[in-house]
């Protein structure tokens, strides 16, 4: 029996999410191409970061949203991607395309090697293991003099005269992550991921190799985060473990995916656009207390929108239907 048929047997379908929301997201992505033409470096950095978080959120969505394995260590792949770019830069390679390819390959290989034992764990055990991996890799990098240790590495700009090249590169990474998610969600691979999420034991009985598909999901997830890290490093000009393995980079993509809609194509981008934008405004106008407000926002998102905005857009019945759905979800 095929993975698509298996998914349908256990009551799945519509895993790409709201098509109207996806069309709107593509429209916004097209509009974001015009940001560099505004000749405002601050706006370029803000929207480049939004695109970066979107790519990371899409990566987390594949393993956490579609496959149902909540990872707290995807920042590891982002950090590996950033350091791949830094090492290549220190050896005289000045090519963004090379940075991204190497970062994706290293991140995927690391995900496969680590995933073979770790993805046999389930539930909170998997989450704790991934958190430990992220902390361990960060500490290892911090103690390696070859990678700059705690002092970090300064990267030479690939193209100092054209700052927008990093923006467009990140835009392509985010778009690639989005389109890859759309293609996967409509394929045998996507149906297998969702079948595992809904009932791994039932999926195995129906002929789906859970271990193989879980490793595949995590490897693709790692490639998306690694590619974002490979662009971030030269764009930022300097990296160290506190930047590349930051707690923010670990938590934000998860919160963004939850806000937009877990297991949907449009959700991660919507969440990244709204949450990263809100965080930027809070940092600008509430310098000392922005983390308090941002933390409160995340709590409210989890309590009031556990299934995300994409789900809310298609809800019929008004406030009562929303309350019933939230209560049923929590039950």
Secondary structure, 3 states (H helix, E strand, C coil): CCHHHHHHHCCCCCCCCCHHHHHHHHHHHHHHCCHHHHCCHHHHHHHHHHHHHHHHHHHHHHHHHHCCCCCCCCHHHHHHHHHHHHHHHHCCCCCHHHHHHHHHHHHHHHHHHHHHHHCCCCHHHHHHHHHHHHHHHHHHHHCCHHHCHHHCEECCCCCCCCCHHHHHHHHHHHHHHHHHHHHHHCCHHHHHHHHHHHCHHHHHHCCCCHHHHHHHHHHHHHHHHHHHHHHHHHHHCEECHHHHCCHHHHHHHHHHHHHHCCCCCCHHHHHHHHHHHHHHHHHHHCCCCHHHHHHHHHHHHHHHCCCHHHHHHCCCCHHHHHHHHHHHHHC
